[in-house]
Amino acid sequence: MAQGTRIAVLRERASGETRVSATPETVRKLVGLGAALAVESGAGLGASIADADYKAAGAELGSAEQVLAGADIVLGVQGPDPALLGPVSPGAWVVAALDPFMQRQRVTDYGAAGLEALAMEFMPRITRAQSMDILSSQSNLAGYKAVLVAANLYGRAFPMMMTAAGTVSAAKAFVMGVGVAGLQAIATARRLGAQVSATDVRAATREQILSLGAKPIFVETVGGIEGEGSGGYATEMSAEYQQAQAALVSSHLAKQDIVVTTALIPGRAAPRLISDAQIATMKPGSVIFDLAAPQGGNVEGCVPDQVVERHGVRIVGYSNTPAQLPADASALFARNLFNFLSAFWDKDLGKPVLDEEIGNAIRLTQGGKVVHERLLG
């Protein structure tokens, strides 16, 4: 890469993807670093960003082939098709959420094309990388949206209401999995007036649940994980713990009106948290939102992007929940990418230069081959 590093921003081509990887705000900031920005026409329309706004921020507009010509860095929300990237410079970076485990062939193709693929979802969860963490920024919005969708499907009000005609009881909401999405789901349900409870396999989350005014629901007879799993995620539990948790959850589920499930294990199918038999014990009219729907779902019978009714309970989960809030999701995602590039920007070289810690964590391909340890062997 030379002075005036060329950064290309593509229109997303995945079905249902409304987000964009750069906004006029981040284009302006990248231009300020000395980069040349090229944005594909129409890239921001799904997020309510007009081409004229990109142009005013200093970007060049054109077709995909035009903006990719000579590009040193290609930004995306989801990984672009390697077949599109022929016009880029040798060794160009592809910076996006690349879904390496589910899109293994695409990663191989990036390597074969001589591209350096950088998976933003592999960003280590360390203090200095917090502002670059796309999983956290997008999960935060997803947890918020999950509660709003559930509230819309629920046939009753969330808060307790005292009226001349009588009292309306508050809805009971239960959040399963207290990561970033779960914490936001708790906060949102509380703001809407629900009685909220939550559970997680990580004992350390109890204080977080209490701090948001919710009730912790934990297995007391079998030890869980005291701290965090690898990278801040939970890990799979012992069979004994899983049995104890299933019994506790079953008794609690039967009393709930709204349930939000958020459990994911990177590189693995989502763990099953709610069975059909447990759904059958819930009250008719209850709603379950499954944030893990794209990875197979935490809830038996969940079908992405459909409202499924089982035993009088509505189950819903989107294949791409952040894309339901495209303007804000794009703004946060684009800032994550800018924060990443600017943190490593070398003014003298006019390009970003990665250090070993973060470079090794997110680099999937280099020198014509796949190099990431989690994808080898």
Secondary structure, 3 states (H helix, E strand, C coil): CCCCCEEEECCCCCCCCCCCCCCHHHHHHHHHHCCEEEEECCCCHHHCCCHHHHHHCCCEEECHHHHHCCCCEEEEEECCCHHHHCCCCCCCEEEEECCCCCCHHHHHHHHHCCCEEEEHHHCCCCHHHHHHCHHHHHHHHHHHHHHHHHHHHCCCCCCCEEECCEEECCCEEEEECCCHHHHHHHHHHHHCCCEEEEECCECCHHHHHHHCCCEECCCCCCCCECCCCHHHCCCCCCHHHHHHHHHHHHHHHCCCCEEEECCCCCCCCCCCCECHHHHHCCCCCCEEEECCHHHCCCECCCCCCCCEEECCEEEECCCCCHHHCHHHHHHHHHHHHHHHHHHCEECCCCEECCCHHHHHHHECEECCEECCHHHCC
